[in-house]
Amino acid sequence: MLLLGLDLGSSAVKATLLDAVTGRIVSTAQSPQHEMPIFAPRPGWAEQDPAMWWEHTALAIRAACAGQDTNQIAAIGISYQMHGLVTLDERHQPVRPAIIWCDSRAVEIGAKALADLGPDTCLGRLLNSPGNFTASKLRWVRQNEPEAFRRIRKVMLPGDYLALRLTGEAQTTASGLSEGTLWDFSKNAPADFLLAHWGLDPALLSALTPTFGKQAGVLTSVASELGLPAGIPVAYRAGDQPNNAFSLKVLNPGEIAATGGTSGVVYGVTDRLAYDPQGRVNGFAHVNHTAVDPRIGVLLCINGTGILYAWLRRMLGGSLSYPELNALAAEVPAGSEGLTVLPFGNGAERMLGNRQPGAQWLGLDFLRHQPGHLARAAQEGIAFSFSHGIAGMKATGLTPTRLRAGDANLFKSAVFRDTLAATLGVTIELVRTDGSAGAARGAGVGAGLYATPADAFVGLEVIETIEPNSELVGPCREAASRWEAALAKALS
């Protein structure tokens, strides 16, 4: 019995086949091998073509399934980049490019709604300011592209769009709506009060379906295109950060996950409808949330993390691999000999009040600093941004002492892991998993192959535990203090 997990990121789509009995990854594939383009028609904008997502989803599925008995696939799970806005016409064709998670154009719209409706209403009912989330982006389209807006019949999150292409059914989840500030926790229903405030028709939202459950089956025509049997159920969908936490078996109050992909995230679970009054972190319905038994995912997001490291690699000519960059960074002492990096060059940062200080390199010495210094300073700057943002998590009652992370992206670097552990004073558990494997496990829950979400983790392996290195604590915290001073100056 196999489970197919899909993970739609802003860089690539990954597909994984997982053995439902052993939890072993049977095969995996990614498309494209390079990074998908993000288009920025204006400063602060970020768009992608949904058709491109589907093209690479199909390629990844076919590659992962090559040589496998696809008749054994029991269910499909979908993980996807959060907060995006996909707008569809009456034929379910995109009206305009998708406005994705790191787009900042709707910041002022969200801020005005917060002022008009009141912080108590927004934070108490949405657990968030409308910010520049999906709902605010839709309001932006209405205000600025009226001709396009008149053609819209459905709005979707990126994962809902993939599910639509697979099944023909327009559906979404409470967890998904919550990530777009479209879920009213006080009523356990879509946030009609926010839609009404902006003059948006609730009929634009898709029908609700459970996060775990047999949502809809793959169409015959699509199955033929992908080389799959028709009717395989899509049985799970979740935004990438709730799904990454699920992948790491972070389900219960006090458990915390971290990721370091294009963006960096710390994601903790609480059983309270808690929020940060300053809006530095955000609360969403976790994958196992119910009105009776709340599970709120408190999310700290830093936009400019892995994308900074990818940019640095390109600026160095692209000839060095990430492992080679990591090796160079490891040769440089903690603190990078005075070089400081602020990694905020990828849109408005929620933990900074939706401000955009921009990425900065400070203290650069042309005679002393080499590529290894640049690599280490970049990783340290990312780790220090994690530390800075965790203050907002503490406002919701979460205080990290142990983080779980997948063995992927920035967490493959010992420099980054050790810097983060030493700066925060936390233990890091490195787990062999990723978002597509987590989506496959979620599909098994939705299809009834596992009785509960907690039962889905057969074969999950903790491969390394990183404790704070006492020799690094002093130098890392000294460098972090220098970093905090630089940030304060940038924001003043």
VOPAGU-2260 file (C-alpha; in pm, 1 decimal, decimal comma):
REM VOPAGU-2260
SITE   aa  ch    i         X         Y         Z
SITE  MET   A    0       0,0       0,0       0,0
SITE  LEU   A    1     151,2     330,3    -114,5
SITE  LEU   A    2      75,4     693,6     -32,4
SITE  LEU   A    3     157,2     982,5    -265,1
SITE  GLY   A    4     259,7    1312,9    -105,7
SITE  LEU   A    5     293,3    1638,6    -299,1
SITE  ASP   A    6     469,7    1949,3    -169,9
SITE  LEU   A    7     420,2    2268,5    -371,3
SITE  GLY   A    8     682,9    2523,8    -274,6
SITE  SER   A    9     772,7    2852,5    -434,4
SITE  SER   A   10    1094,8    2694,4    -564,6
SITE  ALA   A   11     982,6    2348,5    -679,7
SITE  VAL   A   12     724,9    2073,5    -650,8
SITE  LYS   A   13     827,8    1751,0    -478,5
SITE  ALA   A   14     645,5    1417,9    -500,6
SITE  THR   A   15     710,3    1123,3    -268,2
SITE  LEU   A   16     575,9     768,6    -259,6
SITE  LEU   A   17     567,2     628,4      94,2
SITE  ASP   A   18     507,5     271,2     206,4
SITE  ALA   A   19     205,5     299,3     437,2
SITE  VAL   A   20     306,1      -3,7     645,9
SITE  THR   A   21     674,9      63,5     707,4
SITE  GLY   A   22     686,1     442,5     665,8
SITE  ARG   A   23     974,0     392,8     421,2
SITE  ILE   A   24    1016,1     636,3     131,4
SITE  VAL   A   25     990,7     427,5    -185,0
SITE  SER   A   26    1073,7     701,2    -434,9
SITE  THR   A   27    1088,6    1075,4    -461,0
SITE  ALA   A   28    1122,4    1331,0    -737,8
SITE  GLN   A   29    1137,4    1706,1    -774,6
SITE  SER   A   30    1053,3    1940,6   -1060,1
SITE  PRO   A   31    1215,5    2160,7   -1169,4
SITE  GLN   A   32    1572,6    2085,5   -1069,0
SITE  HIS   A   33    1643,5    2458,0   -1072,3
SITE  GLU   A   34    1416,5    2708,9    -894,4
SITE  MET   A   35    1079,1    2812,6   -1036,0
SITE  PRO   A   36    1075,6    3183,1   -1124,2
SITE  ILE   A   37     902,6    3438,8    -902,4
SITE  PHE   A   38     795,2    3744,4   -1098,5
SITE  ALA   A   39     813,7    4091,3    -943,1
SITE  PRO   A   40     643,3    4336,5   -1183,2
SITE  ARG   A   41     686,1    4608,0    -917,3
SITE  PRO   A   42     896,0    4637,0    -599,5
SITE  GLY   A   43     744,0    4431,1    -318,7
SITE  TRP   A   44     533,9    4219,6    -555,0
SITE  ALA   A   45     572,2    3842,4    -599,0
SITE  GLU   A   46     370,2    3637,8    -847,5
SITE  GLN   A   47     374,4    3290,9   -1003,2
SITE  ASP   A   48     172,5    3126,0   -1278,3
SITE  PRO   A   49     -54,7    2849,9   -1139,8
SITE  ALA   A   50     -18,3    2666,0   -1472,0
SITE  MET   A   51     354,0    2639,4   -1398,4
SITE  TRP   A   52     273,0    2473,7   -1064,7
SITE  TRP   A   53      58,0    2214,5   -1238,0
SITE  GLU   A   54     318,0    2150,2   -1508,5
SITE  HIS   A   55     582,5    2068,7   -1248,2
SITE  THR   A   56     337,7    1874,2   -1031,2
SITE  ALA   A   57     267,4    1646,1   -1327,2
SITE  LEU   A   58     638,6    1606,1   -1401,7
SITE  ALA   A   59     720,1    1526,8   -1038,1
SITE  ILE   A   60     437,0    1272,3   -1007,7
SITE  ARG   A   61     537,1    1090,7   -1324,8
SITE  ALA   A   62     902,5    1081,4   -1217,6
SITE  ALA   A   63     824,9     956,5    -865,3
SITE  CYS   A   64     589,5     689,8    -999,0
SITE  ALA   A   65     816,7     565,3   -1276,4
SITE  GLY   A   66     864,5     190,0   -1239,0
SITE  GLN   A   67     623,3     170,3    -944,2
SITE  ASP   A   68     291,8     -15,8    -921,8
SITE  THR   A   69      60,2     284,1    -915,9
SITE  ASN   A   70    -239,0      55,3    -849,2
SITE  GLN   A   71    -102,3      35,2    -493,9
SITE  ILE   A   72    -150,0     410,8    -433,2
SITE  ALA   A   73    -427,0     442,1    -175,9
SITE  ALA   A   74    -444,1     820,4    -136,6
SITE  ILE   A   75    -283,5    1155,4    -220,6
SITE  GLY   A   76    -185,8    1430,9      23,4
SITE  ILE   A   77    -102,1    1790,7     -65,9
SITE  SER   A   78     120,0    2042,4     110,5
SITE  TYR   A   79     151,7    2389,9     -36,3
SITE  GLN   A   80     302,0    2736,2       0,1
SITE  MET   A   81      75,9    2933,3     233,6
SITE  HIS   A   82    -108,6    3267,1     202,8
SITE  GLY   A   83    -123,4    3272,9    -178,1
SITE  LEU   A   84    -419,7    3399,0    -379,5
SITE  VAL   A   85    -533,9    3207,1    -686,9
SITE  THR   A   86    -822,4    3368,8    -875,8
SITE  LEU   A   87   -1031,5    3155,9   -1114,6
SITE  ASP   A   88   -1300,8    3233,8   -1370,0
SITE  GLU   A   89   -1617,4    3035,7   -1439,0
SITE  ARG   A   90   -1416,6    2772,4   -1631,8
SITE  HIS   A   91   -1169,3    2738,8   -1341,5
SITE  GLN   A   92    -899,3    2914,4   -1543,7
SITE  PRO   A   93    -667,4    3163,6   -1367,4
SITE  VAL   A   94    -782,4    3521,3   -1409,5
SITE  ARG   A   95    -437,7    3660,3   -1326,9
SITE  PRO   A   96    -107,3    3528,3   -1190,4
SITE  ALA   A   97    -118,2    3403,2    -833,2
SITE  ILE   A   98     -13,9    3657,6    -570,0
SITE  ILE   A   99     211,3    3450,9    -346,2
SITE  TRP   A  100     311,2    3452,2      19,7
SITE  CYS   A  101     601,2    3700,7       9,5
SITE  ASP   A  102     408,9    3966,2    -186,2
SITE  SER   A  103     372,4    4289,5      13,0
SITE  ARG   A  104     127,2    4492,3    -194,0
SITE  ALA   A  105    -168,6    4450,5      46,0
SITE  VAL   A  106       5,5    4558,7     367,7
SITE  GLU   A  107    -168,9    4897,5     383,3
SITE  ILE   A  108    -508,3    4741,1     306,7
SITE  GLY   A  109    -469,4    4499,7     596,0
SITE  ALA   A  110    -349,5    4773,7     830,2
SITE  LYS   A  111    -652,4    4990,0     747,7
SITE  ALA   A  112    -890,5    4699,1     811,8
SITE  LEU   A  113    -724,3    4643,2    1148,9
SITE  ALA   A  114    -780,2    5009,7    1236,1
SITE  ASP   A  115   -1138,1    5016,5    1102,4
SITE  LEU   A  116   -1254,9    4691,2    1262,3
SITE  GLY   A  117   -1042,0    4726,9    1573,9
SITE  PRO   A  118    -753,0    4514,4    1705,0
SITE  ASP   A  119    -977,2    4338,0    1957,1
SITE  THR   A  120   -1212,2    4221,6    1680,9
SITE  CYS   A  121    -943,4    4113,3    1437,3
SITE  LEU   A  122    -706,1    3953,4    1686,7
SITE  GLY   A  123    -986,2    3801,4    1892,6
SITE  ARG   A  124   -1172,3    3649,1    1597,8
SITE  LEU   A  125    -902,3    3594,1    1331,7
SITE  LEU   A  126    -607,5    3554,3    1575,6
SITE  ASN   A  127    -427,8    3790,3    1336,3
SITE  SER   A  128    -426,8    4129,1    1177,6
SITE  PRO   A  129    -550,8    4098,4     816,7
SITE  GLY   A  130    -194,1    4201,6     726,8
SITE  ASN   A  131     -97,4    4104,5     373,7
SITE  PHE   A  132    -263,2    3764,1     386,6
SITE  THR   A  133    -489,7    3611,7     121,3
SITE  ALA   A  134    -801,5    3811,4     209,9
SITE  SER   A  135    -615,3    4143,6     188,0
SITE  LYS   A  136    -468,0    4042,8    -147,6
SITE  LEU   A  137    -817,2    3975,7    -280,3
SITE  ARG   A  138    -929,5    4318,9    -163,7
SITE  TRP   A  139    -627,7    4464,9    -345,5
SITE  VAL   A  140    -740,0    4299,9    -669,9
SITE  ARG   A  141   -1087,6    4443,7    -628,5
SITE  GLN   A  142    -950,9    4793,3    -571,0
SITE  ASN   A  143    -681,8    4795,1    -836,5
SITE  GLU   A  144    -788,0    4549,5   -1107,4
SITE  PRO   A  145   -1168,9    4586,3   -1132,5
SITE  GLU   A  146   -1190,9    4423,4   -1476,2
SITE  ALA   A  147   -1004,7    4115,1   -1353,6
SITE  PHE   A  148   -1206,9    4109,6   -1031,5
SITE  ARG   A  149   -1537,2    4100,0   -1222,1
SITE  ARG   A  150   -1425,1    3777,1   -1389,7
SITE  ILE   A  151   -1343,1    3597,4   -1063,2
SITE  ARG   A  152   -1579,2    3317,9    -959,4
SITE  LYS   A  153   -1357,4    3132,6    -710,1
SITE  VAL   A  154   -1057,0    3223,8    -497,7
SITE  MET   A  155    -824,2    2953,8    -378,1
SITE  LEU   A  156    -506,6    2881,4    -193,2
SITE  PRO   A  157    -227,8    2719,7    -397,9
SITE  GLY   A  158    -294,6    2369,0    -260,1
SITE  ASP   A  159    -666,6    2403,2    -329,6
SITE  TYR   A  160    -576,2    2478,5    -690,8
SITE  LEU   A  161    -365,4    2162,0    -719,0
SITE  ALA   A  162    -651,8    1958,7    -570,4
SITE  LEU   A  163    -891,0    2119,8    -819,8
SITE  ARG   A  164    -665,7    2022,7   -1110,8
SITE  LEU   A  165    -651,4    1666,2    -980,7
SITE  THR   A  166   -1019,0    1619,0    -895,9
SITE  GLY   A  167   -1225,5    1893,0   -1059,8
SITE  GLU   A  168   -1368,8    1985,5    -717,0
SITE  ALA   A  169   -1333,8    2338,4    -573,8
SITE  GLN   A  170   -1270,6    2279,3    -202,7
SITE  THR   A  171   -1079,3    2428,8      88,4
SITE  THR   A  172   -1028,4    2364,4     460,8
SITE  ALA   A  173   -1076,6    2557,0     784,0
SITE  SER   A  174    -701,0    2543,3     835,5
SITE  GLY   A  175    -649,3    2688,4     489,3
SITE  LEU   A  176    -902,2    2966,0     537,2
SITE  SER   A  177    -742,2    3055,6     869,6
SITE  GLU   A  178    -405,8    3112,4     699,7
SITE  GLY   A  179    -575,2    3368,3     474,5
SITE  THR   A  180    -748,6    3543,1     770,9
SITE  LEU   A  181   -1072,2    3405,0     631,2
SITE  TRP   A  182   -1171,1    3194,5     935,1
SITE  ASP   A  183   -1364,6    3330,1    1234,5
SITE  PHE   A  184   -1253,6    3130,1    1538,1
SITE  SER   A  185   -1529,4    3281,5    1751,3
SITE  LYS   A  186   -1795,6    3130,3    1523,3
SITE  ASN   A  187   -1599,6    2834,2    1385,2
SITE  ALA   A  188   -1699,6    2949,0    1036,0
SITE  PRO   A  189   -1569,6    3159,6     745,6
SITE  ALA   A  190   -1499,1    3520,2     843,2
SITE  ASP   A  191   -1806,1    3681,5     688,9
SITE  PHE   A  192   -1753,3    3998,7     894,4
SITE  LEU   A  193   -1420,9    4066,8     718,4
SITE  LEU   A  194   -1563,1    3982,0     376,3
SITE  ALA   A  195   -1858,2    4213,8     439,1
SITE  HIS   A  196   -1625,1    4493,7     548,7
SITE  TRP   A  197   -1447,4    4471,9     214,4
SITE  GLY   A  198   -1758,5    4404,0       5,3
SITE  LEU   A  199   -1644,3    4055,3     -93,7
SITE  ASP   A  200   -1896,3    3784,5    -173,3
SITE  PRO   A  201   -1863,7    3472,9      50,6
SITE  ALA   A  202   -1962,8    3267,4    -256,0
SITE  LEU   A  203   -1609,5    3328,4    -386,4
SITE  LEU   A  204   -1484,7    3083,4    -123,3
SITE  SER   A  205   -1474,3    2713,5    -201,4
SITE  ALA   A  206   -1674,2    2445,5     -21,0
SITE  LEU   A  207   -1530,7    2326,6     310,5
SITE  THR   A  208   -1374,5    1983,9     339,7
SITE  PRO   A  209   -1187,3    1829,8     637,4
SITE  THR   A  210    -809,4    1852,7     646,8
SITE  PHE   A  211    -800,6    1473,1     688,8
SITE  GLY   A  212   -1061,0    1278,8     489,0
SITE  LYS   A  213   -1148,4    1148,6     142,7
SITE  GLN   A  214   -1205,8    1485,7     -17,1
SITE  ALA   A  215   -1246,3    1396,4    -387,0
SITE  GLY   A  216   -1113,9    1145,3    -641,1
SITE  VAL   A  217    -869,0    1195,5    -927,6
SITE  LEU   A  218   -1049,0    1254,4   -1258,4
SITE  THR   A  219   -1018,5     989,3   -1529,3
SITE  SER   A  220    -870,3    1237,8   -1777,9
SITE  VAL   A  221    -612,5    1357,8   -1526,2
SITE  ALA   A  222    -527,7    1003,6   -1417,3
SITE  SER   A  223    -451,9     918,3   -1778,3
SITE  GLU   A  224    -225,7    1223,1   -1809,5
SITE  LEU   A  225     -34,0    1133,0   -1494,0
SITE  GLY   A  226     -21,4     756,3   -1535,3
SITE  LEU   A  227    -236,8     694,6   -1226,1
SITE  PRO   A  228    -552,2     492,3   -1170,6
SITE  ALA   A  229    -866,5     706,8   -1174,1
SITE  GLY   A  230   -1046,7     774,5    -847,9
SITE  ILE   A  231    -751,0     783,1    -606,9
SITE  PRO   A  232    -875,8    1010,2    -326,6
SITE  VAL   A  233    -710,5    1334,4    -230,8
SITE  ALA   A  234    -731,3    1272,5     144,2
SITE  TYR   A  235    -526,8    1551,8     302,3
SITE  ARG   A  236    -423,1    1909,1     234,7
SITE  ALA   A  237    -244,2    2163,9     450,1
SITE  GLY   A  238     -27,1    2472,4     419,2
SITE  ASP   A  239     343,1    2402,1     418,5
SITE  GLN   A  240     412,7    2512,2     774,4
SITE  PRO   A  241     127,4    2323,1     946,3
SITE  ASN   A  242     223,9    2028,0     727,8
SITE  ASN   A  243     593,8    2057,5     811,2
SITE  ALA   A  244     502,4    2055,8    1180,2
SITE  PHE   A  245     280,4    1751,2    1122,5
SITE  SER   A  246     566,9    1585,3     929,7
SITE  LEU   A  247     779,9    1622,5    1243,2
SITE  LYS   A  248     502,7    1480,7    1465,7
SITE  VAL   A  249     435,6    1820,8    1621,6
SITE  LEU   A  250      70,2    1787,9    1718,5
SITE  ASN   A  251      32,9    1866,0    2088,8
SITE  PRO   A  252      53,5    2179,6    2303,8
SITE  GLY   A  253     412,3    2289,9    2367,7
SITE  GLU   A  254     564,0    2099,0    2074,1
SITE  ILE   A  255     765,4    2316,3    1832,0
SITE  ALA   A  256     897,3    2270,6    1477,9
SITE  ALA   A  257    1140,2    2475,1    1271,5
SITE  THR   A  258    1216,7    2492,9     899,9
SITE  GLY   A  259    1473,8    2679,1     694,5
SITE  GLY   A  260    1366,2    2674,8     330,7
SITE  THR   A  261    1304,9    2981,8     115,0
SITE  SER   A  262    1158,9    3135,1     429,3
SITE  GLY   A  263    1243,5    3042,4     786,5
SITE  VAL   A  264     976,6    2934,0    1030,6
SITE  VAL   A  265     934,2    2841,0    1394,1
SITE  TYR   A  266     592,6    2682,4    1449,3
SITE  GLY   A  267     458,6    2585,4    1789,3
SITE  VAL   A  268     127,2    2432,9    1897,8
SITE  THR   A  269     -95,3    2563,3    2175,6
SITE  ASP   A  270    -443,0    2466,3    2293,8
SITE  ARG   A  271    -544,5    2829,2    2353,5
SITE  LEU   A  272    -691,4    3080,1    2107,3
SITE  ALA   A  273    -387,0    3295,6    2177,4
SITE  TYR   A  274    -238,2    3582,4    1981,1
SITE  ASP   A  275      48,4    3828,0    2001,1
SITE  PRO   A  276     -94,0    4179,7    2053,3
SITE  GLN   A  277     192,5    4320,4    1844,7
SITE  GLY   A  278     120,8    4083,0    1555,7
SITE  ARG   A  279     479,4    3957,6    1533,8
SITE  VAL   A  280     362,2    3597,4    1508,1
SITE  ASN   A  281      43,1    3452,5    1367,4
SITE  GLY   A  282    -206,9    3189,1    1479,8
SITE  PHE   A  283    -370,2    2941,6    1244,5
SITE  ALA   A  284    -582,7    2631,2    1280,4
SITE  HIS   A  285    -337,7    2341,0    1301,2
SITE  VAL   A  286    -405,6    2024,7    1103,1
SITE  ASN   A  287    -573,7    1856,8    1403,7
SITE  HIS   A  288    -764,8    2163,1    1525,6
SITE  THR   A  289   -1130,9    2131,7    1619,8
SITE  ALA   A  290   -1366,1    2376,5    1790,9
SITE  VAL   A  291   -1399,8    2132,0    2081,3
SITE  ASP   A  292   -1028,8    2051,8    2111,2
SITE  PRO   A  293    -834,8    2357,2    1986,5
SITE  ARG   A  294    -492,4    2317,3    1833,5
SITE  ILE   A  295    -354,1    2651,4    1721,9
SITE  GLY   A  296     -29,7    2670,8    1529,1
SITE  VAL   A  297     165,8    2981,1    1634,4
SITE  LEU   A  298     385,6    3072,9    1340,6
SITE  LEU   A  299     693,3    3290,9    1330,5
SITE  CYS   A  300     794,6    3353,5     969,7
SITE  ILE   A  301    1108,5    3523,6     839,2
SITE  ASN   A  302    1082,4    3576,1     462,8
SITE  GLY   A  303    1450,2    3623,9     390,5
SITE  THR   A  304    1626,6    3303,6     495,8
SITE  GLY   A  305    1704,5    3032,0     242,2
SITE  ILE   A  306    1645,2    3282,7     -36,3
SITE  LEU   A  307    1934,9    3487,6     106,7
SITE  TYR   A  308    2162,1    3183,6      93,3
SITE  ALA   A  309    2051,1    3104,4    -263,0
SITE  TRP   A  310    2117,3    3467,6    -361,9
SITE  LEU   A  311    2464,2    3453,0    -206,7
SITE  ARG   A  312    2545,2    3136,4    -398,0
SITE  ARG   A  313    2441,8    3302,0    -725,1
SITE  MET   A  314    2642,8    3615,2    -646,5
SITE  LEU   A  315    2949,9    3397,7    -589,5
SITE  GLY   A  316    2912,7    3266,1    -943,3
SITE  GLY   A  317    2702,5    2955,5    -876,1
SITE  SER   A  318    2998,7    2719,0    -898,8
SITE  LEU   A  319    2998,3    2634,7    -528,1
SITE  SER   A  320    2741,5    2382,9    -408,1
SITE  TYR   A  321    2555,2    2439,6     -83,0
SITE  PRO   A  322    2762,8    2170,4      95,6
SITE  GLU   A  323    3078,8    2343,9     -27,4
SITE  LEU   A  324    2950,9    2679,2      99,2
SITE  ASN   A  325    2868,7    2518,1     433,2
SITE  ALA   A  326    3219,6    2373,8     454,3
SITE  LEU   A  327    3371,7    2716,3     391,3
SITE  ALA   A  328    3146,5    2868,2     658,6
SITE  ALA   A  329    3262,2    2606,7     910,0
SITE  GLU   A  330    3623,4    2724,6     868,2
SITE  VAL   A  331    3532,8    3074,0     995,5
SITE  PRO   A  332    3503,6    3146,1    1369,6
SITE  ALA   A  333    3166,6    3224,9    1527,4
SITE  GLY   A  334    3084,5    3591,4    1479,0
SITE  SER   A  335    3228,2    3592,5    1124,5
SITE  GLU   A  336    3509,5    3826,3    1233,4
SITE  GLY   A  337    3277,2    4125,7    1263,4
SITE  LEU   A  338    3062,9    4072,1     951,4
SITE  THR   A  339    2689,1    4114,9    1020,1
SITE  VAL   A  340    2399,8    4032,6     786,3
SITE  LEU   A  341    2037,0    4143,0     812,7
SITE  PRO   A  342    1845,2    3894,8     591,7
SITE  PHE   A  343    1534,5    4105,9     527,4
SITE  GLY   A  344    1534,7    4138,7     148,1
SITE  ASN   A  345    1227,3    3937,1      54,0
SITE  GLY   A  346     921,7    4152,7     120,5
SITE  ALA   A  347     758,5    4293,9     432,1
SITE  GLU   A  348     846,5    4105,8     749,9
SITE  ARG   A  349     550,1    4040,8     979,5
SITE  MET   A  350     771,3    4005,6    1286,5
SITE  LEU   A  351     896,5    4359,3    1216,4
SITE  GLY   A  352     548,6    4510,3    1192,3
SITE  ASN   A  353     531,6    4452,4     815,1
SITE  ARG   A  354     829,0    4682,5     762,3
SITE  GLN   A  355    1094,5    4629,3     496,2
SITE  PRO   A  356    1438,0    4732,9     625,0
SITE  GLY   A  357    1600,3    4551,5     333,9
SITE  ALA   A  358    1891,4    4310,6     344,7
SITE  GLN   A  359    2215,6    4463,8     470,5
SITE  TRP   A  360    2579,5    4355,8     494,5
SITE  LEU   A  361    2761,1    4547,0     768,1
SITE  GLY   A  362    3126,0    4556,9     872,9
SITE  LEU   A  363    3257,6    4419,6     543,3
SITE  ASP   A  364    3639,2    4422,6     531,6
SITE  PHE   A  365    3778,9    4374,1     179,0
SITE  LEU   A  366    4116,9    4260,8     307,8
SITE  ARG   A  367    3991,4    4005,3     559,3
SITE  HIS   A  368    3655,2    3868,0     454,6
SITE  GLN   A  369    3640,1    3578,0     210,4
SITE  PRO   A  370    3349,0    3365,9      73,3
SITE  GLY   A  371    3348,0    3157,6     393,2
SITE  HIS   A  372    3288,9    3471,3     599,2
SITE  LEU   A  373    2998,6    3567,1     373,0
SITE  ALA   A  374    2847,2    3220,4     405,4
SITE  ARG   A  375    2884,3    3206,5     783,2
SITE  ALA   A  376    2757,8    3562,8     836,6
SITE  ALA   A  377    2452,8    3487,5     622,5
SITE  GLN   A  378    2370,2    3176,5     827,2
SITE  GLU   A  379    2431,0    3358,5    1154,1
SITE  GLY   A  380    2208,0    3646,5    1045,0
SITE  ILE   A  381    1929,2    3401,3     968,8
SITE  ALA   A  382    1972,1    3228,5    1307,1
SITE  PHE   A  383    1967,1    3563,6    1487,6
SITE  SER   A  384    1644,3    3658,5    1306,8
SITE  PHE   A  385    1490,3    3338,6    1447,1
SITE  SER   A  386    1600,1    3443,2    1795,2
SITE  HIS   A  387    1460,5    3794,5    1751,3
SITE  GLY   A  388    1121,8    3668,7    1636,3
SITE  ILE   A  389    1075,8    3413,1    1912,7
SITE  ALA   A  390     994,8    3699,8    2151,1
SITE  GLY   A  391     656,5    3715,2    1978,7
SITE  MET   A  392     597,8    3345,2    2038,1
SITE  LYS   A  393     660,0    3394,5    2407,6
SITE  ALA   A  394     372,2    3645,0    2412,7
SITE  THR   A  395     136,5    3354,9    2330,5
SITE  GLY   A  396     275,4    3138,4    2610,6
SITE  LEU   A  397     519,6    2933,0    2401,7
SITE  THR   A  398     882,0    2922,4    2516,4
SITE  PRO   A  399    1096,4    2694,1    2299,9
SITE  THR   A  400    1334,0    2460,7    2479,7
SITE  ARG   A  401    1341,6    2189,7    2212,4
SITE  LEU   A  402    1294,1    2225,3    1836,8
SITE  ARG   A  403    1229,7    1955,0    1578,5
SITE  ALA   A  404    1353,8    2013,6    1225,7
SITE  GLY   A  405    1377,2    1814,1     906,7
SITE  ASP   A  406    1715,6    1715,4     768,2
SITE  ALA   A  407    1684,0    1961,2     481,2
SITE  ASN   A  408    1781,8    2304,2     350,0
SITE  LEU   A  409    1956,2    2525,7     609,3
SITE  PHE   A  410    1932,4    2255,7     876,5
SITE  LYS   A  411    2179,2    2049,4     675,4
SITE  SER   A  412    2444,6    2301,8     779,9
SITE  ALA   A  413    2617,3    2231,1    1110,9
SITE  VAL   A  414    2705,3    2602,0    1134,1
SITE  PHE   A  415    2339,7    2702,4    1121,3
SITE  ARG   A  416    2226,4    2430,1    1363,1
SITE  ASP   A  417    2500,2    2505,0    1615,6
SITE  THR   A  418    2447,3    2882,0    1594,3
SITE  LEU   A  419    2074,4    2846,9    1647,7
SITE  ALA   A  420    2113,5    2604,4    1940,4
SITE  ALA   A  421    2377,7    2820,9    2110,2
SITE  THR   A  422    2191,7    3149,5    2060,6
SITE  LEU   A  423    1853,1    3021,5    2176,7
SITE  GLY   A  424    1980,4    2775,7    2436,4
SITE  VAL   A  425    1764,3    2499,6    2287,2
SITE  THR   A  426    1806,7    2135,4    2190,9
SITE  ILE   A  427    1746,7    2059,9    1821,7
SITE  GLU   A  428    1620,6    1719,6    1707,4
SITE  LEU   A  429    1699,9    1654,3    1342,7
SITE  VAL   A  430    1441,9    1424,0    1184,7
SITE  ARG   A  431    1460,4    1238,5     854,1
SITE  THR   A  432    1149,9    1369,0     679,5
SITE  ASP   A  433    1023,6    1646,3     456,0
SITE  GLY   A  434     698,7    1810,3     350,7
SITE  SER   A  435     612,1    1564,0      75,6
SITE  ALA   A  436     664,6    1265,7     309,1
SITE  GLY   A  437     447,1    1440,6     568,6
SITE  ALA   A  438     175,8    1498,5     308,7
SITE  ALA   A  439     186,4    1127,7     224,3
SITE  ARG   A  440     142,0    1037,0     592,3
SITE  GLY   A  441    -145,7    1285,0     613,1
SITE  ALA   A  442    -309,7    1112,3     317,3
SITE  GLY   A  443    -288,6     785,9     508,7
SITE  VAL   A  444    -474,2     943,7     800,5
SITE  GLY   A  445    -740,2    1087,2     569,7
SITE  ALA   A  446    -786,7     755,5     391,4
SITE  GLY   A  447    -834,9     572,5     722,1
SITE  LEU   A  448    -512,7     370,2     703,6
SITE  TYR   A  449    -403,4     524,6    1034,9
SITE  ALA   A  450    -654,3     561,4    1316,3
SITE  THR   A  451    -528,1     901,2    1435,5
SITE  PRO   A  452    -267,8    1155,6    1318,1
SITE  ALA   A  453     -33,4    1035,7    1593,9
SITE  ASP   A  454     -44,1     683,5    1446,3
SITE  ALA   A  455      96,3     797,4    1110,2
SITE  PHE   A  456     461,9     810,3    1212,9
SITE  VAL   A  457     579,9     453,7    1180,9
SITE  GLY   A  458     941,3     460,0    1065,8
SITE  LEU   A  459    1002,1     826,9    1156,7
SITE  GLU   A  460    1368,6     857,4    1255,3
SITE  VAL   A  461    1548,7    1114,2    1470,7
SITE  ILE   A  462    1894,2    1111,7    1314,0
SITE  GLU   A  463    2079,2    1364,2    1531,3
SITE  THR   A  464    2029,4    1564,0    1850,2
SITE  ILE   A  465    2215,8    1895,6    1879,0
SITE  GLU   A  466    2272,2    2044,1    2224,3
SITE  PRO   A  467    2402,2    2400,1    2277,0
SITE  ASN   A  468    2781,8    2401,1    2247,8
SITE  SER   A  469    2915,7    2583,4    2555,0
SITE  GLU   A  470    3215,7    2712,3    2358,1
SITE  LEU   A  471    2986,5    2880,2    2104,1
SITE  VAL   A  472    2734,2    3034,6    2344,1
SITE  GLY   A  473    2943,7    3341,0    2428,3
SITE  PRO   A  474    3061,5    3427,4    2073,8
SITE  CYS   A  475    2716,3    3363,3    1925,0
SITE  ARG   A  476    2535,6    3578,3    2177,7
SITE  GLU   A  477    2793,0    3856,6    2136,5
SITE  ALA   A  478    2739,5    3846,6    1759,3
SITE  ALA   A  479    2363,6    3836,8    1813,9
SITE  SER   A  480    2386,3    4151,4    2028,6
SITE  ARG   A  481    2574,1    4326,3    1747,0
SITE  TRP   A  482    2306,8    4203,7    1503,6
SITE  GLU   A  483    2024,5    4338,0    1724,6
SITE  ALA   A  484    2192,4    4680,5    1737,1
SITE  ALA   A  485    2219,1    4682,3    1357,5
SITE  LEU   A  486    1851,5    4591,5    1321,4
SITE  ALA   A  487    1744,3    4862,8    1565,9
SITE  LYS   A  488    1937,4    5118,8    1362,6
SITE  ALA   A  489    1787,8    4993,2    1034,9
SITE  LEU   A  490    1435,8    5025,5    1175,8
SITE  SER   A  491    1486,9    5367,9    1338,9
